[in-house]
């Protein structure tokens, strides 16, 4: 069973916490992690790119010149893809790039990502973390106390508007609710900072 240290916002260790073996000590599945990342990024694509085929561009109502006798190549319409301003062959059309990943596969991918962070020593657990007012400087100070300088994903158990507002101005720092956690966000950040409440919430959701 993985055991990690618990810190306060001053960066001092105040205890330890045992993590669920099935969630934070699972075997890392690189192939499934890759599939989860591809699926997540595909869903971000707008799919609005569009080009016109030769049937959709303007013009081309008559033959540009007679078939023979001009010394030039034969052409029947200015809408031909060979012409400047003509139609596009096999160009993009609006489409949905969304891919489907089974619910169980998403859960296993998230467990793999969390387990990889535990093995790398990239997880910090805070006893609690609340802010009385939005202050980016306070979030930066806590991350500094935890010796985190290259970005982090902050996972909280319940909505905290002050913390979310305070962290969004920091580069490579994001805040997410435990129930919205996904493998892509975990892998995209160098470090993972969780409150004890978030750990309990993650274990509750993934143990179902």
PyMOL commands that set and color helices and strands:
alter all, ss='L'
color gray80, all
select helices_A, chain A and resi 21-24+30-44+103-120+136-145+161-167+178-180+183-188+196-206
alter helices_A, ss='H'
color red, helices_A
select strands_A, chain A and resi 3-7+13-18+123-126+152-156+173-177+192-195
alter strands_A, ss='S'
color yellow, strands_A
deselect
rebuild
show_as cartoon
